Amino acid sequence: MFKAVYFQTLTGDTMHRPKLIFSILLLSIFVLVSNLTLKAQVDSRPVEPSYDVLLQIVIGGDDKPNMPLPQNLTGIARQLKANYPYADYKLATTYVGRIAVNGNLENKSISNVFGQTQQGDTPSFWEWSLVGLRTSPSATGRNDLALNVFRFGARIPVRTGTARDGSGGSQPIFSYENIGLNSGRLTVPENIPTLVGSLALPNTTGTAFLVLTLRPA
């Protein structure tokens, strides 16, 4: 009697085993296909385009030695001369970077905009950033680029007096002042230098002009 019961139990387990194996195999195939489908969807997403960023600082009315304006800023020079009384404009410095659509860019550096070397006792500290780059085709078909935020700031040395040193001579005293420009929801045309703002320069009659260019990378 015991043998018969054991035979029935063993026979039942053996009969269900192929169904169990088939179920496991089917589940494995389903998981594999799901993973392959998800990977294909991720791989098929378009790559966000990138743009080279060119931020050029143009100085008007500054008698310090700077570089002549490059050819790509000819239009900017005409725009400035039509609105400001300075006889000449020079390129103080150029910053470059790269940003993708929906990306951000931040730059911090030491500047010699007043002719100081980076090893000088009173360098200028510049900081600028772009936040949330987006493409925005215009009604004319031109590809405009929109920024959620454009920010430019600097810490500039300002001479505030003199002090006597140990040898009896006089030494200038400097303090740092903050200047800057913040702009929200800024739109610039693609690959065209665009004047985005100006800053008065401390202790001079000059003005710094910020020119931004975004061109496809």
Secondary structure in CASP SS format (residue, H / E / C, confidence):
PFRMAT SS
TARGET T0000
AUTHOR 0000-0000-0000
METHOD secondary structure of the structure
MODEL  1
M C 1.00
F H 1.00
K H 1.00
A H 1.00
V H 1.00
Y H 1.00
F H 1.00
Q H 1.00
T H 1.00
L H 1.00
T H 1.00
G H 1.00
D H 1.00
T H 1.00
M H 1.00
H H 1.00
R H 1.00
P H 1.00
K H 1.00
L H 1.00
I H 1.00
F H 1.00
S H 1.00
I H 1.00
L H 1.00
L H 1.00
L H 1.00
S H 1.00
I H 1.00
F H 1.00
V H 1.00
L H 1.00
V H 1.00
S H 1.00
N H 1.00
L H 1.00
T H 1.00
L H 1.00
K H 1.00
A H 1.00
Q H 1.00
V H 1.00
D H 1.00
S C 1.00
R C 1.00
P C 1.00
V C 1.00
E C 1.00
P C 1.00
S E 1.00
Y E 1.00
D E 1.00
V E 1.00
L E 1.00
L E 1.00
Q E 1.00
I E 1.00
V E 1.00
I E 1.00
G E 1.00
G C 1.00
D C 1.00
D C 1.00
K C 1.00
P C 1.00
N C 1.00
M E 1.00
P E 1.00
L C 1.00
P C 1.00
Q H 1.00
N H 1.00
L H 1.00
T H 1.00
G H 1.00
I H 1.00
A H 1.00
R H 1.00
Q H 1.00
L H 1.00
K H 1.00
A H 1.00
N H 1.00
Y C 1.00
P C 1.00
Y C 1.00
A C 1.00
D C 1.00
Y E 1.00
K E 1.00
L E 1.00
A E 1.00
T E 1.00
T E 1.00
Y E 1.00
V E 1.00
G E 1.00
R E 1.00
I E 1.00
A E 1.00
V C 1.00
N C 1.00
G C 1.00
N E 1.00
L E 1.00
E E 1.00
N E 1.00
K E 1.00
S E 1.00
I E 1.00
S E 1.00
N C 1.00
V C 1.00
F C 1.00
G C 1.00
Q C 1.00
T C 1.00
Q C 1.00
Q C 1.00
G C 1.00
D C 1.00
T C 1.00
P C 1.00
S E 1.00
F E 1.00
W E 1.00
E E 1.00
W E 1.00
S E 1.00
L E 1.00
V E 1.00
G E 1.00
L E 1.00
R E 1.00
T E 1.00
S E 1.00
P E 1.00
S C 1.00
A C 1.00
T C 1.00
G C 1.00
R C 1.00
N E 1.00
D E 1.00
L E 1.00
A E 1.00
L E 1.00
N E 1.00
V E 1.00
F E 1.00
R E 1.00
F E 1.00
G E 1.00
A E 1.00
R E 1.00
I E 1.00
P E 1.00
V E 1.00
R E 1.00
T E 1.00
G E 1.00
T E 1.00
A E 1.00
R E 1.00
D C 1.00
G C 1.00
S C 1.00
G C 1.00
G C 1.00
S E 1.00
Q E 1.00
P E 1.00
I E 1.00
F E 1.00
S E 1.00
Y E 1.00
E E 1.00
N E 1.00
I E 1.00
G E 1.00
L E 1.00
N E 1.00
S E 1.00
G E 1.00
R E 1.00
L E 1.00
T E 1.00
V E 1.00
P E 1.00
E C 1.00
N C 1.00
I C 1.00
P C 1.00
T E 1.00
L E 1.00
V E 1.00
G E 1.00
S E 1.00
L E 1.00
A E 1.00
L C 1.00
P C 1.00
N C 1.00
T C 1.00
T C 1.00
G C 1.00
T E 1.00
A E 1.00
F E 1.00
L E 1.00
V E 1.00
L E 1.00
T E 1.00
L E 1.00
R E 1.00
P E 1.00
A C 1.00
END
